[in-house]
Amino acid sequence: MEFSAQDLQRRIYLEGLAGRRPAIKADFASVEAAARTRMTPEALAYIAGGAGAELTMASNRAAFDRVQIVPRVLRDVSTRSLEISMFGGTYPTPLFLAPIGVLELVHPECDLAVARAAKALQVPMMFSNQASVPMEVCAREMGDAVRWFQLYWSKSRELVTSFVKRAEASGCSAIAVTLDTTLLGWRPRDINLGYLPFLEGKGIAQYTSDPTFIESLKDPETDIPESQNVNLASLQALISVVNHFPGSGFLSKLRSGLPLKAVRKFIATYSNPAINWDDLTYLRSITRLKILLKGVLHPDDARKAIDYGMDGIIVSNHGGRQVDGSIATLDALPPIAEAVNGRIPVLIDSGIRSGSDIFKALAAGAKAVCIGRPYVYGLAIGGQKGVEDVIRNLIAEFELTMALSGCKSIAEINRDMLAR
C-alpha cells in the first residue's frame, strides 16, 4: 500500500496542529451522519434501507459486537504485511469494494469516482450489475487495476452471456453471481416513498449499453401496467428516463420510444426466480473467469458450490436488504468456512464497519472482506476523495488492530484470537 497506519495517523495529527481536521471522520457513525445530510430522502432510503423491520441489518451488527478479540502480547510486530494470496495472485490488502447499484443517487461521478479511488489505492472493485456507468467506461479508468463483475441472472440467457463476454473484454478477472436477489425484497423505506430508481432510467447503464439488450427492444413488449397519472412528477420521471438513455437529441430519443421500452424490458427481465444450480453449469461452460457465488449462507450450499466447480463464495445477506430476520453473515461464516475447508476462498460482506470488524471476519474464516455502505457514504460526502478516505481509514484501523493483537501478517490471524 502507499501508506501505513502510523503514517496516516502522523499526517492527520500534524495537519490538526495547523487547524485542519479531516473532512471524512474516522468512525462510521460520523460518516453516515454526514452523508445523510447530502442525500435526498429517496437516495437515503435506497442506500441505507433494509428489508422489513431491518432486523437483518441489526443482526449483522450485533454479530460483530458479540465477538471479542483476544490480543496476544510480546510479539514483534514492527514490520507488517496486509497482503493476501488468492486465485494465483496477490492483493495488497484483504479489502474489496462490494457492488452497489445506482450510485448516481449520491454523487454525479458515481461509479467513475469509485473506480478511480479503487485504482489509486489498489483495492479491487466489483462492478455492479445495476451500475450508473457501463463497465467498459469504468474499466478504462482503472487501467490494469483488479476488477470483478457482479452478475444478476436475467430471464434472458442471451443477455447473461453478453454481460459475461463484456466483463471478460473489460478485464474483469472474476464473476460474482448474486443469488439472493431473484426477487426484490420487501423494503419499506422505498415502498413508503413509492420510489424505485430503475423506473427513472437510473442504474440500468449495463443494459442500455448492451447490444443484446438493445436488440431485444425490437421484441413484442410484455404487458406491463403503467401509471395513468400525468402530472409534474410523472413528467419529470419521463425526462429522466429519456436523458439516461444513450444517444443525443432528447426529442429524437423520445419519439423512438426506446427509452421507455428499455425501462419496461429491464423490469420484466432483470431477475430470474427460476435460476437453479444447473444454470451454473452453463455459466461455467461460457467463461474461463473465476466464478464466485454471492449470497451463500448455508454450509450445504457451500459444499454444493464446490461440487458445481465454483471458484469461491461470498457469504452475504445483501446488507440486510432481502430477507428480514436472516442469519447474520458473521454467524454464518464459521460453519461455511469449516465446510469449505480451504478448498476455495470464502469472502464475506454485510455489516462490516471498522478495521476491527475486518479482523474478526478474517479470524472467523474469511479470506477477504467486502464493504458497501461505508464507501458509498464517503462518495456522498466527497466523491472520489471521500471514497479514498473511507478506505484508508478502514485499512489503517485494521492494520493497527492486527498489530496490537499480536499479528504481523494475515496468516497469523486465526479463530483462537476470538471469544464470545
N, C-alpha and C positions, 0 to 999 in steps of 0.2 A: 504493500500500500504506500501511498505518497506521504503518509503521516503516521505518527504513533500517538497513542493516547496522551502520553506525557507532553509531547509537542503541542497537541491541541489544547490541553489544559493551560500550558505555559502561555500560549498565544492569547487565549481568552483572558487570562488574568492580567497580562501586560496591557492589553487593549482596555481593560477595565480601569487601569491606572490613568489612562487618557480620557476616561469618561465615556468610552464606547462599550455598550453592552450588546450581547448577541441579539440579532433580530429574531432568530429561531431559538426558543428557550430549550433548555436541556432535558426537560421532563415532558412526558407525553400529555399529561393533563393540561399543561400550559399551551402546548402546541395545538391541541384540539380546541381549546377555548378560543385561541386567537383565530384559528381557521373558521370557526363558526361565525365570527363577525364578518368574514369575507365572502360567505356563501349565501346564495338565495335560499329561501325555505325549501324549494324543490330540490336544489342541489344537496343541501344538508340531509334531507330525508333520504335521498337516494344513496348517498355515500355513507352516512352514519347509521342508517336504519338497519333493522334486522327483521327476522320472521316473527310473527305472532307477538307475544309479550316480551320478546327479546331475551328469553331465558337462556338460549344457547350462547348468546353473546356474553351474558353474565357468567355462565358456566365456564366458558373459555378462560375468563379472567380468574375466576375462583380456583380453577385447577392449578394455574400457575402460582396463585397465592398460597395454596395449601402445601406446595412443595418448598422445602427449605434446602439451602446449600450448606454443606458441611465442609468448611475450608480446612486445608492442611497447611502446616507452617514449616518453617526452616527448610524450605526447598528453594534452590537457586532459580529465580525467575527473571534474572537480569536481562536475558535475551528471550524474545518470544516470537512465535510464528503462528499466524492465524490461518495458514494455508490448509486446504483440504485437497484430496485427490478423488476424482470421480470420472467415470466414463473415459478413462485413459488420459485425462488431462488434470491440470492443477488449477485451482481457483484461489485468489488471494485471501478470501475470507469465506466463511460458510453462509453468507448473507445473499439472498436473491430477492428480486423485486417481483412480487406476485402480479398476475394480470388484473388490472382494474379497468372497467369499461367506462365510456362516456366521460373522459377526463376533461372535455371541453366545458363541462358543468362548473369546474372550479378554476380553470385558467385558460386563456386563449391559446397558449402554446401547447397545452395538453400533452399528448404522448411525445411530442418532439422534445419538450423540456425534460421529460423523464429519460428519454433515450440519451440526450446529451449528458445528463447527470450520471447515468449508468456508465457511459463511456469514460467520463472524467475520473470516476472512482473505481473502475474495473469491477463493477458489480453486475452480474448477469441480470438481464431484464427479460421477462416473459411478455411478448406482445399479446395484447388482449384480442380475443375474437370480436369483442364489441368496441374496438378502438375508434377514436375520432380521427385518426390518421392512418392511411394504408401502411401495411407492414413494409412495403418497399421503400417508402419515404423515410420511415424510422431507421431502416437498415442502412440507408445511405448516411445518416447522421452518425451511426455507431461505428462505421469503418469495420475493423476486424474484431470489435468487442463481442463478447459472447451474448447471444440472444436465443431464446426459445419461442415457440408459438403455442398459445393456448387454443385448443380446438373444441368448439361446441359441435356436436354431431347433428347435422342438419337432416331434414327429411329427404334431401336430395343427395344421393351418394355421389353424383357428378360434382356437386358443389364441394363436398368433403374432399374429393380428390383434387379439385382445383386449389383449394386452400392449402392442402399439404404440398402440392407441387410449387406453389408460390412461396411457401415457407422454406422449402429447400433452396429455391432460387434466391431467396433473401438472406441466405447464410445462416438460417436457424440450425442449431445442432440437435434440437430435440422438439418433440411434440408433447404437450401436456394435455391429455384428453380430460375435459371436465365432465364428470359423470353425475354430479349431484344437481344438475340444473336442466333435466329433461322437461321440466315444467317450472314456471316461476313460482317461488314460494309465496305464501300469504304475508305481504309486507304492509302492515297497517299505516306506516308513515306515508308511503307512496299512495296507498289507496285513499287515505283521508284527504289527500290533496288532489286525487284523481289525476295523477301525473305519471306518465311513462315516457321517458325521453325519446325512445325509438320512434314514437308516433310523430315526433317533430323532425325526424330525419337525423337525429343525433345518435352517435355511437354505432353507426352501420357503415362506416367507411370501408371496412374489409369487404363488404358486399357490393357496394356501389362502385368499387374499383375492380371487381372481379368479372372477367369476360363471360364466365359460365353463368353467373347470376344475371348479368345484363341480358344475355341471350334468352334466359328463362322468362324475361318480362314479356316476350312475344307469346308465351303460352296463355291460354284462356285463364282468366283470373278465378281464384277460389271465391265463393260467395262470402264476403266478409262484411258484417254490419258496419255501417258508417254513421257518424253523427249527423243528424239532420239540422242541427242548430248552426245558423250562420250569424256569427257575432264577431266582436273585435278579437276575442281570444282565439276563435277558430280561424279567423283570417291571419292572425299572427302565426299560428301553427302552420298554416299553408305556406306562408312566406318562408318560414324556417325550413320546411321540407324542400322547397324548390331551391333555396340558397345552398343547402347541404348537398344537393345532387351535383355531381361533377359536370363541368362544361361551362360555357359562357352564355350570357343572354338570358335574363330572367324570364322574359315573355316567351322566348322560343322553348325554353325548358318546360314552362307551364303548359304551353299548347301541346307539347309532345305527350303529356300525361305520364311520362316515365317516372318523375319523382314520386308521385302518389302511388303508382304501380309498385315501385321499389319498396316503399314502406309496407304496403299491403302484402307483397310477396315475402318480405322479411318476416312479418308477424306470422304468416301462415306456415313458414318452413324452417325458422331458425333453430328450433329444438325438436327433438325426436324422442317421445316417451317409449318408443318401441325398440330403442337400441338395446342390444344384448351382447353377451360375450362373443358370439360368433362374428359380430361386426369387427371385433378387434383382429380377427384372422385376416379380414380384408385389408384393414389398415396396415397390418404387418406386411402384407403382400405388395403394397404400393410404395413403400418408403424404406430407406435404409437408416433414416434418422432414429435416434433413441426415442422410445415411446414410454411416457410415464402416465400412470392413471391418477388423476387428481380427484379426491373426494372419497378415498378409501377410509373406512372407519372400523372394519371388522377383520380379524385375523384370517378368517376363511377366504374373504375376498382377496386378501394379500397373497395367500397361497395360490389361489386360482390365477391371479395376475402372472405369477411366475410360470404356472402351467401353460399359459397362453403366450409365453415368450415376451412378456413386457420387460422393460429395462429398468423401471423404477416406479416408486409410489410416492404420492404426496398425500399425507394424512391431513384431511381438510374437511371442515363442515361449512365451507363457503363464508367464513367470517360470521356465522350465525344467521345467514340470510335465507336459508332454505327450509330447514326443519326445526321448528321451535321445540325445545326440550331434547335436542340431540346430545349425544355424548360429547364432552369436551375433547378437543384434539389431544391435549397433553395426557388425558386419561386413556385415550385410545392408542397412543403411541407405543408404550412398552409392550403390550401383547402383540402388536403388529411387528415391531422390531424383533421380538423373540421368534415369531412365526417365520419371518423372512430369513433370520439368522445370517445376515451378511451377504446373502446371495445377490441381492440388488439393493441399490441405495434407497433409503427411506427419508423423505423430506417432510416438513410439517409447516402449515400455516394456521392462521386464525388465533387471534388473541395475543400475539407477540408484540410487546410494547416497550421493552427495555433490553439492555445488554444482559442483565441477569436472567431474563426470560430466555434469551438465546442460549445461555449457558445451561439452563435447566433442560431445555429441549434437546441439546446435544448429549447431555448426561443421560437423558431418558431413552436415547437410542436413535436420534435423528442424525443424518449425515449433514444436513444443511437446513436452514430455516428460510421462510419466505415472509416478507412483510407487505402489508397492503395499505390500510388506512393511515398509518404514520406518514408514509411518504406522500400520500395524497393531500394530507393536511399541510405538509411542507410546501407542496405545489401551490395550494390555495393561498398561502401566505406570501411566498417569494419566488414562484416559478422555479426555474432550474436551480438557482442558488438555494432556495428553500428545500428542495429535494436533497441536494448535496449536503446541506447542514444536518438534516434529519439522519441521513445515512452515516455521516461522520460521527455524529453523537452516539448513535447506536453501536457502531463498531468500536468507538473509544471506550464506551462503558463496558462492552463485552470484553475487550482486551484487559481492562483493569480488573473486572470481576474474575476472569480466568487467572490472572497473575496473583491476585490477592487470595484466591482459593488454592494456590499452590501448583498451578499448571503453567508450563511454558509452551505447550503445544496442544492442538486439538486432540491428539491421540491420547493425552493424559487425562482427558475428561471422561468420567465413567459413572455408572449408576451408583457406585458406592459413595459418591460425593453428594447424594441427595437423601433427604429424610422427610418424612411426612409427619 
